[in-house]
Amino acid sequence: MNHQLSVIGTGVIGNGWIARALAQGWDVVAFDPDPKAPARTHAFIENAWPSLQRLGLAESASPTRLRFVDSVEEAVIGADLIQENVPERLELKREMLAALDAAAEKHVIIGSSTSGFKPSDLQQDCHNAPGRVIVAHPFNPVYLLPLVELVGGDATTPDQLARAQAHYQALAMRPLVVRREIEGHIADRLMEALWREALHLVNDGVATTEEIDAAVVYGCGLRWSLMGTFLTFHLAGGEQGMRHMLEQFGPALKLPWTKLEAPELTNDLIDRVVDGCEHQAAGRSVAELDSRRDDFLVELLGLVQKYWPEAEGLEGRI
């Protein structure tokens, strides 16, 4: 049975969804009002396809299963799942989601790639079947990284979230159903906290952008790719685990080590951050760095999948 993903908006995230769905053997119908969008998407898929081939394609996977259409109404015909990826402006998203809700059959899940908005806010102008409009927030590059945060709103039922979860699992993703809606969901809130602290370290002259990235790449980032934050700290407690860790290091949480509010983005701080990133790029283009990142992620995914919960027989875990 063929599955169809309808993609609305074909920027970096939308194109990532397209590449992932094609690699899983889905049909993809895309809409973007920019006349240059099809050419950009085909170039994007051409660049991503070698990485997807190394990762493993579905038997029926093919870039030829993509077609562009001229309207939202035409895009949703026959859709099993709809993914909205318009720019991160609430009014624009609500307008597009309302149009999608009016045009699509009531049972079809509509996922928004929003990184920050709550689904109840996105559902406000949807009057056909508002509960099926949910947050489905992926991570770049969408065609390689498997996490998608699923968040339901006031009108969303458990059955709608369960159906959404099944659809994204069919796209070889790891759906994380967020228990209640909150701005920024889960992962972006964690990344934002680290980002704010990193800006303070640059602003205060403690470290360069390269030195901060090295602290993650050669240290905590290696552990995080397998265990995340909590299980890493569980091991830090020795044989007694997290309880001992909290007893020993918990009081340090009251010490003023970190600064949760972001520093003011002065011209000096902006220049230091930009200059630091340009130094790290060392003359390599963003496209070259994208390719290097994808090569790394393909090899890393091949390794970490051997250590994911199901590889240990722990079924039903995230």
C-alpha positions in Angstrom: 0.0 0.0 0.0 1.4 3.4 -1.0 1.5 6.2 1.5 1.4 9.9 0.6 2.9 12.8 2.5 1.7 16.2 1.5 4.3 18.9 2.3 3.4 22.6 2.5 6.4 24.9 2.3 9.7 23.6 1.0 12.4 25.4 2.8 15.2 23.4 4.6 12.8 21.7 6.9 10.1 21.0 4.3 12.7 19.6 1.9 14.0 17.5 4.7 10.6 15.9 5.2 10.3 15.3 1.5 13.7 13.5 1.3 12.9 11.4 4.3 9.5 10.3 3.0 10.9 9.5 -0.5 13.6 7.4 1.2 10.9 5.4 3.0 9.1 4.7 -0.3 6.3 7.2 0.2 4.7 9.3 -2.5 5.1 13.0 -1.8 3.0 15.9 -3.1 4.4 19.4 -2.4 3.1 22.9 -2.6 5.1 26.1 -2.3 4.1 29.4 -3.9 7.7 30.3 -4.9 8.2 29.3 -8.6 11.8 28.5 -7.9 10.9 26.0 -5.2 10.8 22.8 -7.4 14.4 23.4 -8.6 15.6 24.0 -5.1 13.9 20.8 -3.8 15.3 18.6 -6.6 18.8 20.0 -5.9 18.3 19.3 -2.2 17.2 15.7 -2.8 20.1 15.1 -5.1 22.5 16.2 -2.4 20.8 14.2 0.4 20.2 11.0 -1.6 23.8 9.5 -1.2 23.5 9.8 2.6 20.1 8.2 2.5 21.4 5.4 0.3 24.2 4.7 2.9 21.7 4.7 5.7 19.4 2.4 3.8 16.5 3.0 1.4 13.1 1.3 1.3 12.7 -1.1 -1.6 10.3 1.3 -3.4 12.2 4.5 -2.6 12.7 6.9 -5.5 13.1 10.7 -6.0 10.6 10.3 -8.9 7.8 9.8 -6.5 7.7 13.6 -5.8 5.4 16.0 -7.6 4.6 19.7 -7.1 1.1 21.1 -7.4 -0.3 24.6 -7.7 -2.6 24.9 -4.7 -3.1 23.8 -1.1 -6.4 22.2 -2.1 -4.7 20.1 -4.7 -1.8 19.2 -2.4 -4.0 17.5 0.3 -5.9 15.2 -2.1 -5.1 11.6 -1.2 -2.9 12.6 1.7 -2.2 10.1 4.5 -0.3 12.8 6.5 0.1 16.6 5.9 3.2 18.5 7.1 3.1 22.3 7.3 6.5 24.1 7.2 5.7 27.8 6.5 7.9 30.4 8.2 7.7 30.7 12.0 5.1 33.5 12.2 2.0 32.6 14.2 -0.5 34.6 12.0 0.9 33.0 8.9 0.8 29.5 10.3 -2.7 29.9 11.6 -3.9 31.1 8.2 -2.2 28.2 6.4 -3.4 25.6 8.9 -6.9 26.9 8.7 -6.8 26.5 4.9 -5.4 23.0 5.2 -8.1 22.0 7.8 -10.8 23.3 5.5 -9.4 21.4 2.5 -8.3 18.0 3.9 -10.5 15.1 4.9 -11.3 15.2 8.6 -9.3 12.0 9.5 -6.0 13.2 8.1 -3.4 14.4 10.6 -1.9 17.8 10.0 1.5 18.3 11.6 3.2 21.7 12.0 6.9 21.8 12.1 6.8 24.8 14.5 9.7 24.9 16.9 8.0 27.1 19.5 4.3 27.6 19.1 1.7 25.7 21.1 -0.8 23.6 19.2 -3.8 25.2 20.9 -2.8 28.5 19.5 -2.3 26.9 16.0 -5.8 25.3 16.1 -7.7 28.6 16.8 -8.9 29.2 13.2 -9.4 25.6 12.3 -13.2 24.7 12.4 -13.4 21.5 10.4 -11.4 19.1 12.6 -9.1 21.2 14.8 -7.9 18.4 17.0 -6.0 16.8 14.2 -3.8 19.9 13.9 -0.8 19.1 16.1 2.8 20.1 16.5 5.2 17.7 14.8 8.5 19.3 15.4 11.6 17.6 13.7 15.3 18.4 13.8 17.6 19.4 11.0 18.6 17.5 9.0 15.1 15.9 9.0 16.1 13.2 6.5 18.6 11.8 9.0 17.7 12.8 12.5 14.8 10.6 13.8 13.3 12.7 16.6 10.0 14.3 16.1 8.2 16.0 19.0 4.4 15.4 18.9 2.2 17.8 20.9 -1.6 17.9 20.9 -3.7 20.9 21.7 -7.0 21.5 23.6 -9.0 19.9 20.8 -6.7 16.9 20.3 -7.8 13.4 21.4 -5.5 10.6 22.5 -6.6 8.6 19.4 -5.4 11.5 17.1 -2.0 11.5 18.8 -1.8 7.7 18.5 -2.6 7.8 14.8 0.0 10.6 14.4 2.6 8.5 16.2 2.0 5.6 13.9 2.4 7.7 10.8 5.7 9.2 11.9 6.9 5.7 13.0 6.2 4.6 9.4 8.6 7.4 8.3 11.3 5.7 10.4 11.1 8.5 13.0 11.2 8.3 16.8 8.0 10.2 17.9 8.2 11.7 21.4 4.7 12.6 22.6 5.0 15.6 24.8 2.7 15.3 27.8 1.5 18.8 27.8 1.9 21.8 25.6 4.5 24.4 26.4 6.3 27.0 24.2 9.5 25.5 22.7 8.4 21.9 23.5 11.3 19.9 25.1 14.4 19.7 23.0 14.5 23.3 21.9 14.1 24.5 25.5 17.2 22.3 26.4 19.2 23.6 23.5 18.1 27.2 24.2 19.4 27.0 27.8 22.8 25.7 26.6 22.9 28.4 23.8 22.2 31.2 26.3 25.0 30.0 28.6 27.4 29.6 25.6 26.7 33.3 24.7 27.5 34.4 28.2 30.8 32.5 28.1 31.8 34.3 24.9 30.5 37.6 26.1 32.5 37.3 29.4 35.7 36.4 27.6 35.8 32.9 29.2 36.0 31.0 25.9 35.8 31.3 22.1 33.1 29.6 20.1 35.6 26.9 19.0 36.5 26.2 22.6 32.9 25.9 23.7 32.0 23.6 20.9 35.1 21.5 21.7 33.7 21.1 25.3 30.6 19.5 23.8 32.2 17.6 21.0 34.9 15.8 23.0 33.0 15.6 26.3 29.3 15.7 27.2 28.2 15.4 23.6 29.6 12.0 23.1 27.7 10.7 26.2 24.5 12.6 25.3 24.3 10.8 21.9 23.7 7.6 23.8 22.3 8.3 27.2 21.1 11.9 27.3 21.3 14.0 30.5 19.5 12.0 33.2 21.0 8.6 32.6 24.5 10.2 32.3 24.0 11.7 35.8 22.6 8.4 37.1 26.0 6.9 36.3 27.8 9.8 38.0 26.3 8.6 41.3 28.2 5.3 41.2 26.6 2.1 42.4 23.8 4.1 44.2 22.9 5.9 41.0 20.9 9.1 40.8 20.0 9.2 44.5 23.6 9.5 45.5 24.4 11.9 42.7 21.7 14.3 43.9 22.8 14.0 47.5 26.4 14.7 46.6 26.1 17.3 43.8 22.5 18.6 44.3 23.6 21.5 46.6 25.7 22.9 43.8 22.5 23.6 41.9 22.0 26.6 44.2 25.4 28.0 43.4 25.5 30.9 40.8 27.3 28.9 38.1 25.0 29.6 35.2 23.1 32.6 33.9 19.7 31.6 32.5 18.9 35.0 30.9 20.6 35.6 27.6 23.2 38.4 27.4 22.4 41.5 25.4 23.3 41.0 21.8 25.6 43.9 21.4 27.5 44.5 18.2 30.7 43.4 19.9 29.2 40.1 21.0 27.7 39.5 17.6 31.0 40.2 15.9 32.8 37.8 18.3 30.3 35.0 17.7 30.4 35.5 13.9 34.2 35.8 13.8 34.5 32.7 15.9 32.2 30.7 13.6 34.0 31.8 10.5 37.3 30.7 12.1 35.7 27.3 12.8 34.4 27.0 9.3 38.0 27.7 8.0 36.8 28.8 4.5 34.5 25.8 4.0 31.0 26.7 2.6 27.8 25.8 4.5 27.2 23.2 1.8 30.6 21.6 2.5 29.9 21.6 6.2 26.4 20.1 5.6 28.0 17.2 3.6 30.5 16.6 6.4 27.8 16.6 9.0 25.7 14.2 7.0 28.6 11.8 6.5 29.2 11.9 10.3 25.6 11.3 11.2 25.2 8.3 8.9 28.2 6.6 10.5 27.0 7.6 14.0 23.5 6.4 13.4 24.9 3.1 12.3 26.7 2.8 15.6 24.2 4.1 18.1 21.3 2.1 16.7 23.1 -1.0 18.0 22.7 0.5 21.5 19.1 1.8 21.4 16.6 0.3 23.8 15.1 -2.2 21.3 18.6 -3.6 20.6 18.6 -4.6 24.3 15.2 -6.1 24.1 13.6 -3.1 25.9 10.5 -2.7 23.8 8.1 0.2 24.2 10.9 2.6 25.2 11.6 5.8 23.4 
